[in-house]
Amino acid sequence: MLDLHSLNPQQRLAVETLNGPVLILAGAGTGKTRVITFRIAHLIEKGVAPQHILGVTFTNKAAREMQERVNQLVPRRRNPHPESGSEARDARPTLCTFHSLCARILRQHIERLGYKRNFAIYTESDQLGAVRKILSRISAKGEKTDPGAILALLSRYRNGGERAQVFGDPSIRAMAEHVRKHYESALRACNAVDFDDLLLLTLRLFKEHPDVLESCRQQYRYVMVDEYQDTNAIQFQLVHQLVAKHQNLCVVGDDDQSIYGWRGAEIANLLDMEKHFPKVKIIKLEQNYRSTNTILRAANALIQKNVRRRPKALWSQKGDGTKITLHTFPNDDAEARAIVEEIEFRRVARRVPWADPSSTSRTRIPSRGSNAPCAAAILRAASAGIASAKPGPVTIVLMPINRPRESTSGPPELPG
């Protein structure tokens, strides 16, 4: 018997709302993964066959974590209705990424689109190779074009981003369309697809072959999507096609955490939920289990200035905690030195373990001009035994976003 008493009232409401469209607005640190996995387990406990449940997320790591948690909550059971001619197998919900889901569907039905089932999936290296060949044929003599930039532009264009501002320039739009035709022909000739094709071809399959879509709808009768604020136009269409009849869609997301607009994510998918699903039930998870109220009040004060968002106010039972201290520095070098000195002070004066401090940075690599002064500050820290560095040529400039590792054998060595 699944114990729901460990959930707070909002979490429990989200878990127990099983039918129809549901939007779970999950602020940072509010236990959304716990809610998703409990909801899957609750569906199964209420009699929904596991194989009829689909959970989609954006990374394999997140999918694996979700699967592991569901396995802990739900004991394995045999599939009472195995496919004809096949052996009985464990019935489990499908928890995977968008690309993994589409690859499974295409392996079964891609012959309907003229491909062979043993199609290859191109890696980024394969894609860049194809783009280079195309550019060598269509570029003017002596013209230098970055294949990586063209590939990124092409991906956004193919994934429904043609409405983006960059494609408002007729020359860029024409170039993207020209490269697209050559690129898709090149892959098709090799019986190959790329990661964008996995989504695009599945959507095409649904539109051109209604029987395939109906088969998927019958299989996936309860659909959940994590990080919904990061879905793009194609992913939205795929989800909409799957749930158009039964409407059993539960999406989990937070418009305040939408950071992937630059790669085609459309926050409107979450903000306009009522437009596409008029009967949607909205549940807000606002109790934060990660931070103190001081931090949450500061975060709420900043994010509420966003022009378009769904209002929510995170709070915590952890109390107010320590106050936030604001420092300003004249340059990156002074900032790096201050970070190192603060870690050293806490280690010596307050006996804070090396693994406890962490630092984040708005950009991955600070100003290149600060390398030498930063290196000096970090090397002094390393000699005191407080710094830990990842190998690689940018170790020094990455120090402000590294997390020191616990060590008992003296200071770690910096790579040569």
C-alpha positions as CSV (number, residue, x, y, z in Angstrom):
1,M,0.0,0.0,0.0
2,L,1.4,3.3,-1.1
3,D,1.9,5.7,1.9
4,L,0.9,9.3,0.8
5,H,1.1,10.7,4.3
6,S,4.8,11.7,3.7
7,L,3.6,14.2,1.1
8,N,2.6,17.8,1.9
9,P,-1.0,18.8,1.0
10,Q,-0.2,20.2,-2.5
11,Q,2.0,17.3,-3.4
12,R,-0.7,14.8,-2.3
13,L,-3.3,16.7,-4.4
14,A,-1.0,16.4,-7.4
15,V,-0.5,12.7,-6.9
16,E,-4.2,12.0,-6.4
17,T,-5.4,14.0,-9.4
18,L,-5.2,11.2,-12.0
19,N,-7.6,12.0,-14.8
20,G,-7.8,14.9,-17.3
21,P,-5.2,17.6,-18.0
22,V,-3.1,18.7,-15.0
23,L,-0.4,21.4,-14.8
24,I,1.9,21.0,-11.8
25,L,3.7,24.3,-11.2
26,A,6.8,23.0,-9.3
27,G,9.1,25.7,-8.0
28,A,12.7,24.9,-7.4
29,G,13.3,22.4,-4.6
30,T,9.7,21.6,-4.1
31,G,10.0,17.8,-4.7
32,K,8.7,17.5,-8.2
33,T,10.5,14.2,-8.9
34,R,9.0,12.7,-5.8
35,V,5.5,13.8,-6.9
36,I,6.0,12.4,-10.4
37,T,7.1,9.0,-9.1
38,F,4.4,8.8,-6.5
39,R,1.8,9.7,-9.1
40,I,3.0,6.9,-11.3
41,A,2.9,4.5,-8.4
42,H,-0.6,5.7,-7.4
43,L,-1.9,5.2,-11.0
44,I,-0.7,1.6,-10.9
45,E,-2.2,1.1,-7.4
46,K,-5.5,2.4,-8.7
47,G,-5.6,-0.3,-11.4
48,V,-3.9,1.4,-14.4
49,A,-1.7,-1.1,-16.3
50,P,1.9,0.0,-16.0
51,Q,2.4,-0.4,-19.8
52,H,-0.2,2.3,-20.4
53,I,1.8,4.9,-18.5
54,L,4.3,7.2,-20.2
55,G,6.7,9.5,-18.5
56,V,8.9,11.8,-20.6
57,T,11.8,13.9,-19.5
58,F,14.8,15.6,-21.1
59,T,17.9,13.6,-20.0
60,N,18.7,9.9,-19.7
61,K,19.9,10.6,-16.1
62,A,16.6,12.0,-15.1
63,A,14.7,9.1,-16.8
64,R,16.9,6.6,-14.9
65,E,16.4,8.3,-11.6
66,M,12.7,8.3,-12.2
67,Q,12.7,4.6,-13.1
68,E,14.7,3.7,-10.0
69,R,12.4,5.6,-7.7
70,V,9.3,4.0,-9.3
71,N,10.9,0.5,-8.9
72,Q,11.3,1.2,-5.2
73,L,7.7,2.2,-4.8
74,V,6.1,-0.4,-7.1
75,P,6.9,-4.2,-6.8
76,R,7.5,-5.9,-10.1
77,R,4.6,-7.7,-11.5
78,R,4.0,-9.8,-14.6
79,N,2.2,-8.5,-17.7
80,P,-1.2,-10.2,-17.7
81,H,-1.6,-9.4,-21.4
82,P,1.8,-10.0,-23.2
83,E,1.9,-9.6,-27.0
84,S,0.7,-12.6,-28.9
85,G,3.5,-15.1,-29.4
86,S,5.9,-13.4,-26.9
87,E,6.9,-14.6,-23.5
88,A,5.4,-13.0,-20.4
89,R,7.6,-10.1,-19.2
90,D,7.6,-7.6,-16.4
91,A,5.1,-4.8,-17.0
92,R,6.7,-1.5,-16.3
93,P,5.8,2.1,-17.2
94,T,7.7,3.7,-20.1
95,L,10.0,6.4,-18.6
96,C,12.4,7.9,-21.1
97,T,13.4,11.0,-23.1
98,F,11.5,12.4,-26.0
99,H,14.2,11.1,-28.4
100,S,14.2,7.6,-26.9
101,L,10.5,7.4,-27.1
102,C,10.5,8.4,-30.8
103,A,13.3,6.0,-31.6
104,R,11.2,3.1,-30.2
105,I,8.2,4.2,-32.3
106,L,10.3,4.6,-35.5
107,R,12.0,1.2,-35.0
108,Q,8.6,-0.3,-35.4
109,H,7.0,1.8,-38.1
110,I,9.7,3.8,-40.0
111,E,9.3,1.6,-43.1
112,R,6.0,3.4,-43.6
113,L,8.1,6.5,-44.4
114,G,10.4,4.7,-46.8
115,Y,13.3,4.0,-44.5
116,K,14.7,0.6,-43.4
117,R,14.2,-0.4,-39.7
118,N,18.0,-0.7,-39.2
119,F,18.5,3.1,-39.8
120,A,21.6,4.7,-38.3
121,I,21.3,7.6,-35.8
122,Y,23.9,10.2,-36.6
123,T,26.1,11.6,-33.9
124,E,27.1,15.3,-33.8
125,S,30.3,14.4,-35.5
126,D,28.5,12.7,-38.3
127,Q,26.2,15.7,-38.6
128,L,29.1,18.1,-38.8
129,G,30.7,15.9,-41.5
130,A,27.5,16.1,-43.6
131,V,27.3,19.9,-43.2
132,R,30.9,20.4,-44.2
133,K,30.3,18.5,-47.4
134,I,27.3,20.5,-48.2
135,L,29.0,23.8,-47.5
136,S,32.0,22.8,-49.6
137,R,29.5,22.4,-52.5
138,I,27.3,25.5,-52.1
139,S,29.7,28.1,-50.6
140,A,31.5,30.7,-52.7
141,K,35.2,30.1,-53.3
142,G,37.2,31.4,-50.4
143,E,34.1,31.8,-48.1
144,K,34.6,30.5,-44.6
145,T,31.6,29.3,-42.7
146,D,31.4,27.6,-39.3
147,P,29.8,24.2,-39.7
148,G,28.9,24.1,-36.0
149,A,27.0,27.4,-36.2
150,I,25.2,26.3,-39.4
151,L,24.2,23.0,-37.8
152,A,22.8,24.8,-34.7
153,L,20.9,27.2,-36.9
154,L,19.6,24.3,-39.0
155,S,18.4,22.4,-35.9
156,R,16.5,25.4,-34.6
157,Y,14.9,26.0,-38.0
158,R,13.8,22.3,-38.4
159,N,12.4,22.1,-34.9
160,G,9.8,24.7,-35.5
161,G,11.9,27.8,-34.7
162,E,11.4,29.3,-38.1
163,R,9.3,32.0,-36.4
164,A,12.4,33.1,-34.4
165,Q,13.6,36.6,-35.0
166,V,16.8,35.5,-36.7
167,F,14.8,33.9,-39.5
168,G,13.0,37.2,-40.2
169,D,16.0,38.0,-42.3
170,P,15.1,36.6,-45.8
171,S,18.7,35.7,-46.7
172,I,19.2,33.7,-43.5
173,R,15.8,32.0,-43.9
174,A,16.6,31.1,-47.6
175,M,20.1,29.8,-46.6
176,A,18.5,27.6,-43.8
177,E,16.0,26.2,-46.2
178,H,18.6,25.5,-48.9
179,V,20.9,23.7,-46.5
180,R,18.0,21.8,-45.0
181,K,17.1,20.3,-48.4
182,H,20.6,19.1,-49.1
183,Y,21.1,17.9,-45.5
184,E,18.0,15.8,-45.4
185,S,18.7,14.3,-48.8
186,A,22.2,13.3,-47.7
187,L,21.0,11.6,-44.6
188,R,18.1,9.9,-46.4
189,A,20.6,8.5,-49.0
190,C,22.5,6.8,-46.1
191,N,19.3,5.5,-44.4
192,A,20.3,7.7,-41.5
193,V,18.5,10.1,-39.2
194,D,19.7,12.6,-36.6
195,F,18.3,13.5,-33.2
196,D,16.0,16.1,-34.7
197,D,14.7,13.6,-37.2
198,L,13.7,11.2,-34.4
199,L,11.1,13.8,-33.4
200,L,10.3,15.2,-36.8
201,L,9.8,11.8,-38.5
202,T,7.6,10.5,-35.6
203,L,5.4,13.6,-35.9
204,R,5.2,13.0,-39.7
205,L,4.4,9.3,-39.0
206,F,1.5,10.4,-36.8
207,K,0.1,12.8,-39.4
208,E,0.4,10.5,-42.4
209,H,-0.5,7.2,-40.8
210,P,-3.4,7.7,-38.3
211,D,-3.4,4.0,-37.4
212,V,0.1,4.3,-36.0
213,L,-1.0,7.3,-33.9
214,E,-4.1,5.4,-32.7
215,S,-1.9,2.5,-31.7
216,C,0.3,4.8,-29.6
217,R,-2.7,6.4,-28.0
218,Q,-4.0,3.0,-27.0
219,Q,-0.7,2.1,-25.5
220,Y,0.1,5.4,-23.7
221,R,-3.2,6.3,-21.9
222,Y,-1.6,8.4,-19.2
223,V,1.1,10.8,-20.2
224,M,3.4,12.8,-18.0
225,V,6.0,15.4,-19.2
226,D,8.7,16.7,-16.9
227,E,10.4,20.2,-17.4
228,Y,7.5,21.2,-19.6
229,Q,8.7,24.8,-19.8
230,D,11.7,23.5,-21.9
231,T,9.6,21.8,-24.7
232,N,9.8,23.2,-28.2
233,A,7.1,23.4,-30.9
234,I,7.7,19.8,-32.2
235,Q,7.7,18.2,-28.8
236,F,4.5,20.1,-28.0
237,Q,2.9,18.8,-31.1
238,L,4.0,15.2,-30.3
239,V,2.5,15.4,-26.9
240,H,-0.7,17.0,-28.1
241,Q,-1.2,14.3,-30.8
242,L,-0.8,11.5,-28.2
243,V,-3.3,12.9,-25.7
244,A,-5.8,14.6,-28.0
245,K,-8.5,12.0,-27.3
246,H,-8.1,10.9,-23.7
247,Q,-6.7,14.2,-22.4
248,N,-4.9,12.3,-19.6
249,L,-1.9,14.6,-19.6
250,C,0.1,15.8,-16.6
251,V,2.9,18.3,-17.2
252,V,5.3,19.4,-14.6
253,G,7.3,22.6,-15.0
254,D,8.2,26.1,-13.8
255,D,8.1,29.1,-16.1
256,D,10.6,30.8,-13.6
257,Q,13.2,28.2,-14.6
258,S,12.9,28.5,-18.3
259,I,16.4,29.1,-19.7
260,Y,16.4,27.4,-23.1
261,G,14.6,29.8,-25.3
262,W,17.8,30.3,-27.2
263,R,17.6,26.7,-28.4
264,G,13.9,26.7,-29.3
265,A,12.1,26.1,-26.1
266,E,8.7,27.8,-26.0
267,I,7.6,29.0,-22.6
268,A,4.2,29.6,-24.1
269,N,3.6,25.9,-24.1
270,L,3.3,26.2,-20.3
271,L,1.9,29.7,-20.0
272,D,-0.9,29.0,-22.5
273,M,-1.9,25.6,-21.1
274,E,-5.5,26.7,-20.6
275,K,-5.7,27.7,-24.3
276,H,-4.9,24.1,-25.4
277,F,-6.5,22.3,-22.5
278,P,-9.5,24.4,-21.2
279,K,-10.3,21.9,-18.4
280,V,-6.7,21.8,-17.0
281,K,-6.3,21.7,-13.3
282,I,-3.4,23.8,-12.0
283,I,-1.6,22.7,-8.8
284,K,1.2,24.8,-7.3
285,L,4.1,23.2,-5.3
286,E,5.4,26.1,-3.3
287,Q,7.0,24.5,-0.2
288,N,10.7,24.5,-0.8
289,Y,12.9,21.8,0.9
290,R,16.3,23.2,-0.2
291,S,16.7,26.8,0.9
292,T,15.9,29.1,3.8
293,N,13.2,31.8,3.6
294,T,15.8,34.6,3.3
295,I,17.1,33.1,0.1
296,L,13.5,32.4,-1.1
297,R,12.3,35.9,-0.4
298,A,15.2,37.3,-2.4
299,A,14.5,35.0,-5.3
300,N,10.8,35.8,-5.2
301,A,11.5,39.5,-5.2
302,L,13.7,39.2,-8.3
303,I,11.7,36.7,-10.4
304,Q,8.3,38.6,-9.8
305,K,9.7,41.3,-12.1
306,N,9.4,39.0,-15.1
307,V,6.8,40.5,-17.4
308,R,4.9,37.3,-18.1
309,R,4.8,34.5,-15.5
310,R,2.5,32.4,-13.4
311,P,2.6,33.9,-9.9
312,K,3.9,31.7,-7.1
313,A,5.7,32.3,-3.8
314,L,8.1,29.7,-2.5
315,W,8.5,29.3,1.2
316,S,10.3,27.0,3.6
317,Q,10.1,25.5,7.1
318,K,13.9,25.9,7.4
319,G,13.5,29.3,9.0
320,D,15.2,32.5,7.9
321,G,18.8,31.3,8.1
322,T,21.7,33.7,7.6
323,K,21.4,36.9,5.8
324,I,22.6,37.3,2.2
325,T,25.8,39.3,1.9
326,L,26.4,41.3,-1.3
327,H,30.0,42.1,-2.5
328,T,31.0,44.1,-5.5
329,F,34.4,43.8,-7.1
330,P,36.3,46.0,-9.6
331,N,37.2,43.0,-11.8
332,D,37.2,39.2,-12.2
333,D,40.7,39.0,-10.5
334,A,39.5,40.6,-7.3
335,E,36.4,38.4,-7.3
336,A,38.5,35.2,-7.7
337,R,40.8,36.2,-4.9
338,A,37.9,37.0,-2.6
339,I,36.3,33.6,-3.2
340,V,39.5,31.7,-2.5
341,E,40.2,33.8,0.6
342,E,36.7,33.3,1.9
343,I,37.0,29.5,1.5
344,E,40.3,29.6,3.3
345,F,38.9,31.7,6.1
346,R,36.0,29.3,6.6
347,R,38.3,26.3,6.6
348,V,40.7,27.7,9.2
349,A,38.4,29.8,11.4
350,R,35.2,27.8,11.3
351,R,36.5,24.3,10.4
352,V,34.2,24.1,7.4
353,P,35.0,21.0,5.4
354,W,36.5,21.5,1.9
355,A,33.5,19.8,0.3
356,D,30.9,22.2,1.7
357,P,31.6,25.5,-0.1
358,S,30.4,25.9,-3.7
359,S,30.4,28.9,-6.1
360,T,28.5,29.6,-9.3
361,S,29.2,31.9,-12.1
362,R,26.9,33.5,-14.7
363,T,29.2,32.4,-17.5
364,R,31.4,29.4,-17.7
365,I,34.6,31.2,-18.5
366,P,35.4,34.6,-17.0
367,S,37.5,37.2,-18.7
368,R,40.5,35.7,-20.5
369,G,42.6,38.6,-19.3
370,S,42.4,37.6,-15.7
371,N,44.1,34.2,-16.1
372,A,47.5,35.1,-14.5
373,P,46.2,36.8,-11.4
374,C,43.6,34.1,-10.9
375,A,46.2,31.4,-11.3
376,A,48.3,33.0,-8.6
377,A,45.4,33.2,-6.1
378,I,44.4,29.7,-6.8
379,L,47.9,28.2,-6.6
380,R,48.3,29.9,-3.2
381,A,45.0,28.3,-2.2
382,A,46.1,24.9,-3.5
383,S,49.3,25.1,-1.5
384,A,47.1,25.5,1.6
385,G,45.2,22.4,0.6
386,I,41.8,23.9,-0.2
387,A,41.5,23.9,-4.0
388,S,40.5,21.1,-6.2
389,A,40.7,21.3,-10.0
390,K,39.4,19.4,-12.9
391,P,42.0,18.5,-15.5
392,G,42.1,20.5,-18.7
393,P,43.5,23.7,-20.2
394,V,40.8,25.9,-18.6
395,T,41.2,24.7,-15.0
396,I,42.2,28.1,-13.7
397,V,39.4,30.1,-15.1
398,L,36.9,27.5,-14.1
399,M,37.8,27.7,-10.4
400,P,35.0,30.1,-9.5
401,I,32.4,27.5,-10.5
402,N,34.3,24.4,-9.2
403,R,33.2,22.6,-6.0
404,P,36.1,21.6,-3.7
405,R,36.4,17.9,-3.1
406,E,36.9,16.4,0.4
407,S,40.5,15.1,0.8
408,T,42.5,13.6,3.6
409,S,45.8,13.2,2.0
410,G,47.0,16.9,1.7
411,P,46.6,19.3,-1.1
412,P,45.6,18.0,-4.5
413,E,47.9,18.5,-7.4
414,L,47.1,20.9,-10.2
415,P,47.6,19.5,-13.7
416,G,50.7,20.6,-15.4
